[in-house]
Amino acid sequence: MLNEEGGPNHVGNYCDAPVIVDTKKDEVHYNSSYYYIGHFSKFIKPGARRIGSKASNSRILATAFENTNGGTVAVLMNENDSKEEVSLSFGGKSMMLFLPEHSIASIIIH
């Protein structure tokens, strides 16, 4: 959490953070990175291992993890200004998804 200027910081190299507090307006702003971190921390459990993944649509970022309980989580992100279609395949089954513009989705596979 940083203030509206990206600080405080003892060396003056101000930056961005998931949460910004506007001390002048007494407001809290949650940046998109706050919500992205939420997808990882909610669905990918401690001890999970990253497994191979590849999006069928080159405009979609994708990663996948196997949790220690045997469940698998795929996280897909669409950074684009348009809705994107992507196919998700796992264990011989597949499904088509449409990701809205500027969105992230976590898919839980049991």
C-alpha positions in Angstrom: 0.0 0.0 0.0 1.4 3.3 -1.1 0.2 6.9 -1.1 -0.9 8.8 -4.2 2.7 9.7 -5.0 4.0 6.1 -4.8 5.7 6.5 -1.4 6.7 6.9 1.3 10.1 5.8 0.3 13.5 6.7 1.8 15.3 6.8 -1.5 12.7 8.6 -3.6 12.2 5.9 -6.3 8.4 6.1 -6.2 6.4 3.3 -7.8 3.0 1.7 -8.1 1.3 -0.8 -5.8 -1.8 -3.0 -5.7 -3.4 -0.6 -3.2 -3.0 3.2 -3.3 -4.2 5.6 -0.6 -5.1 9.1 -1.7 -4.2 10.9 1.5 -5.6 14.2 0.1 -9.0 12.8 -0.7 -9.0 10.2 2.0 -9.8 7.5 -0.6 -8.5 3.9 -1.2 -7.9 2.7 -4.8 -7.5 -0.9 -5.7 -5.5 -1.3 -8.9 -6.0 -4.3 -11.2 -2.9 -6.0 -9.8 -4.8 -6.3 -6.5 -7.4 -8.4 -8.2 -4.9 -10.4 -10.2 -3.0 -11.3 -7.0 -6.4 -12.4 -5.5 -6.9 -15.0 -8.2 -3.5 -16.6 -7.5 -3.8 -16.5 -3.7 -7.4 -17.8 -3.6 -7.2 -20.7 -6.0 -3.5 -21.7 -6.0 -2.7 -23.2 -2.6 0.7 -23.4 -0.8 2.8 -26.3 -2.2 1.1 -26.2 -5.6 3.4 -26.9 -8.5 3.3 -25.2 -11.9 2.5 -27.4 -14.8 2.8 -26.9 -18.5 0.1 -24.9 -20.2 -0.5 -23.1 -23.5 -3.4 -20.9 -24.6 -5.1 -21.8 -27.9 -5.3 -18.0 -28.6 -1.9 -16.3 -28.7 -3.5 -13.1 -27.4 -4.3 -14.8 -24.1 -1.8 -15.2 -21.2 -2.2 -18.6 -19.4 -0.6 -20.5 -16.6 -1.7 -23.6 -14.7 -0.9 -25.2 -11.3 -1.6 -28.6 -9.7 -2.6 -28.1 -6.0 -1.5 -30.7 -3.4 -5.1 -32.0 -3.2 -4.8 -33.1 -6.9 -7.0 -30.3 -8.3 -5.8 -28.2 -11.1 -6.2 -24.4 -11.6 -5.8 -22.6 -14.9 -5.5 -18.8 -14.8 -6.2 -17.0 -18.0 -5.8 -13.2 -18.7 -7.0 -11.1 -21.5 -5.1 -7.8 -21.7 -6.8 -6.8 -25.0 -9.4 -4.2 -25.8 -11.7 -6.9 -27.2 -13.4 -10.1 -26.1 -11.3 -13.1 -26.9 -12.2 -16.8 -27.4 -9.9 -19.5 -26.1 -10.1 -23.2 -25.8 -9.2 -25.0 -22.6 -8.2 -28.7 -22.8 -7.4 -31.0 -19.9 -7.6 -34.8 -19.5 -9.0 -35.4 -22.9 -11.9 -32.9 -22.5 -12.1 -29.4 -23.8 -14.3 -26.3 -23.5 -14.5 -22.9 -25.2 -14.4 -19.8 -23.1 -14.9 -16.1 -24.0 -12.9 -13.7 -21.9 -14.1 -10.1 -21.7 -11.7 -7.4 -22.5 -9.2 -6.6 -19.7 -10.2 -9.6 -17.7 -8.8 -12.5 -15.7 -10.4 -15.9 -15.0 -9.5 -18.8 -12.8 -10.7 -22.2 -13.9 -10.8 -25.0 -11.3 -10.5 -28.5 -12.8 -11.2 -31.4 -10.5 
